[in-house]
Amino acid sequence: MKTKLFFPLFAIAVLVTELAFAQPVLPSDPAQAPIDGGLGLLAAAGGAYALKKLRDKNKDKNDSIPGN
């Protein structure tokens, strides 16, 4: 008797949880943002700025050492 009652309840529980956790489907693909030369120029400018700051920091260290 328990198995006759257990299987339908188990099947219903599995189906209900499957429906409860289902994700909605997007209506269409989202518009993609173009990543082209502008981002590359921004990255190059950031790298140049970091290199300048690093050289300035090293220059200040070498100037403060006596005997140079």
Protein Blocks (a to p, Z undefined) as FASTA:
>chain_A
ZZmmmmmmmmmmmmmmmmmmpccddfbdcddddddfklmmmmmmmmmmmmmmmmmmmmmm
mmmpghZZ
